[in-house]
Amino acid sequence: MSVTPTTLLNKQLDALLYQEKNLVANLANASALINDTYEDLNWSGFYLYNSDTGELDLGPFQGKVACMHIKNGSGVVGTAFNDQQIHRVANVHEFPGHIACDSASNSEIVVPITKGDRKIGVLDIDSPSLDRFTEDNEKELAEFVQVLIAHIE
């Protein structure tokens, strides 16, 4: 699948990952790019689907220590993965079953990562501010994941 990036962030990601297919390297640089670009974050990174356990395992990230495993369907991360829908949560403390990996997190956006029929995981971004993420952020991050997918074998 070919994606033509429309925002500066996504053009930077596309250039950064040019001719690189290593999943861990791409996710590490992608999380660093988000962390450097977006303000008012306390965590940005990935959870990767483990088909052996049916859980999401901690992947490359920027931020404080994090939950190492999240059950599919649990919290914002597991729910977004299970539903295969973006979840933009203005106040995580009002989200049923929220998992408080970092008590400083107040809002969150999670974008599923799926290539064809292969469920890879999710992009997870947290902020200490309530209602941090906008509809424009959601659109940009949905495109960000599409650019990332184009660089994953």
C-alpha positions as CSV (number, residue, x, y, z in Angstrom):
1,M,0.0,0.0,0.0
2,S,1.3,3.4,-0.9
3,V,0.6,6.4,1.2
4,T,1.3,10.0,0.3
5,P,1.9,11.9,3.5
6,T,0.0,15.2,3.9
7,T,1.5,16.7,7.1
8,L,5.1,17.6,8.0
9,L,5.1,14.9,10.7
10,N,4.1,12.2,8.3
11,K,6.5,13.4,5.6
12,Q,9.3,13.3,8.2
13,L,8.3,9.7,9.2
14,D,8.2,8.6,5.6
15,A,11.7,10.0,5.0
16,L,13.1,8.7,8.3
17,L,11.9,5.1,7.5
18,Y,13.0,5.2,3.9
19,Q,14.2,1.7,2.8
20,E,14.1,0.5,6.4
21,K,12.0,-2.6,7.0
22,N,13.1,-3.6,10.6
23,L,10.0,-3.4,12.8
24,V,11.8,-2.6,16.1
25,A,14.0,0.1,14.5
26,N,11.0,1.7,12.7
27,L,8.9,1.7,15.9
28,A,11.7,3.1,18.0
29,N,12.3,6.0,15.6
30,A,8.5,6.6,15.1
31,S,8.0,6.9,18.9
32,A,10.9,9.3,19.2
33,L,9.6,11.4,16.3
34,I,6.2,11.7,18.0
35,N,7.8,12.5,21.3
36,D,9.9,15.3,19.7
37,T,7.0,16.7,17.7
38,Y,4.0,16.7,19.9
39,E,3.9,18.8,23.1
40,D,2.4,18.0,26.4
41,L,3.0,14.2,26.3
42,N,4.2,11.9,29.0
43,W,4.3,8.6,26.9
44,S,4.4,7.7,23.2
45,G,5.0,4.3,21.9
46,F,3.7,0.9,20.8
47,Y,2.2,-2.3,22.1
48,L,2.6,-5.3,19.9
49,Y,0.3,-8.2,19.6
50,N,1.6,-11.5,20.8
51,S,-0.4,-14.3,19.1
52,D,0.9,-16.9,21.5
53,T,-0.5,-15.2,24.6
54,G,-3.3,-13.1,23.0
55,E,-2.0,-10.1,24.8
56,L,-0.3,-6.9,23.8
57,D,3.3,-6.7,24.8
58,L,5.3,-3.5,25.4
59,G,7.2,-2.3,22.4
60,P,9.5,0.6,21.7
61,F,8.4,3.8,23.5
62,Q,9.5,7.2,24.9
63,G,8.5,8.0,28.5
64,K,8.3,6.5,31.9
65,V,8.2,2.8,32.6
66,A,5.1,1.2,31.4
67,C,2.8,-1.8,31.7
68,M,4.5,-4.7,30.1
69,H,1.5,-6.7,29.1
70,I,-2.1,-5.6,28.4
71,K,-4.9,-8.1,27.8
72,N,-6.8,-7.8,24.5
73,G,-10.0,-5.9,25.3
74,S,-8.6,-4.3,28.5
75,G,-8.1,-0.6,29.1
76,V,-7.9,1.9,26.2
77,V,-5.1,0.0,24.5
78,G,-6.7,-3.4,24.6
79,T,-10.1,-2.0,23.6
80,A,-8.7,-0.1,20.6
81,F,-6.9,-3.2,19.5
82,N,-9.9,-5.4,20.0
83,D,-12.3,-3.0,18.2
84,Q,-9.7,-2.1,15.6
85,Q,-10.9,1.5,16.0
86,I,-9.1,4.6,17.1
87,H,-9.9,5.6,20.7
88,R,-9.4,9.3,21.6
89,V,-10.2,9.6,25.3
90,A,-10.5,13.1,26.9
91,N,-10.3,11.8,30.5
92,V,-8.9,8.3,30.9
93,H,-10.2,8.2,34.5
94,E,-13.8,8.0,33.1
95,F,-12.9,5.2,30.7
96,P,-14.3,1.9,32.0
97,G,-11.5,-0.5,32.9
98,H,-8.8,2.1,32.4
99,I,-5.3,0.7,33.2
100,A,-3.2,3.3,35.1
101,C,0.3,2.4,34.0
102,D,1.3,6.0,34.8
103,S,-1.0,7.9,37.3
104,A,0.1,11.2,35.6
105,S,-1.8,10.3,32.4
106,N,-5.1,12.1,32.0
107,S,-5.9,11.7,28.3
108,E,-4.9,9.2,25.7
109,I,-5.2,8.3,22.0
110,V,-4.7,4.8,20.7
111,V,-4.5,3.9,17.0
112,P,-4.6,0.2,15.9
113,I,-1.8,-1.0,13.5
114,T,-3.0,-3.6,11.1
115,K,-1.4,-4.6,7.7
116,G,-3.8,-6.6,5.6
117,D,-5.1,-9.3,7.9
118,R,-2.1,-9.1,10.2
119,K,-2.8,-7.3,13.5
120,I,0.5,-5.9,14.6
121,G,-0.5,-3.8,17.6
122,V,-1.3,-0.2,18.5
123,L,0.3,3.3,18.7
124,D,-0.4,4.6,22.2
125,I,0.1,8.2,23.2
126,D,-0.7,9.7,26.7
127,S,-0.8,13.2,28.0
128,P,-0.9,14.6,31.6
129,S,-3.5,17.1,30.4
130,L,-7.2,16.4,30.1
131,D,-8.7,16.5,26.6
132,R,-5.2,16.9,25.0
133,F,-5.9,15.2,21.6
134,T,-7.9,16.9,18.9
135,E,-9.8,15.6,15.9
136,D,-6.9,16.9,13.8
137,N,-4.4,14.9,15.9
138,E,-6.5,11.8,15.3
139,K,-6.5,12.3,11.6
140,E,-2.7,13.0,11.6
141,L,-2.0,9.9,13.7
142,A,-4.2,7.7,11.6
143,E,-2.1,8.7,8.6
144,F,1.1,8.3,10.7
145,V,0.2,4.7,11.2
146,Q,-0.6,4.2,7.5
147,V,2.9,5.6,6.7
148,L,4.4,3.3,9.3
149,I,2.6,0.3,7.9
150,A,4.0,1.0,4.4
151,H,7.5,0.5,6.0
152,I,6.7,-2.7,7.7
153,E,7.2,-6.1,6.0
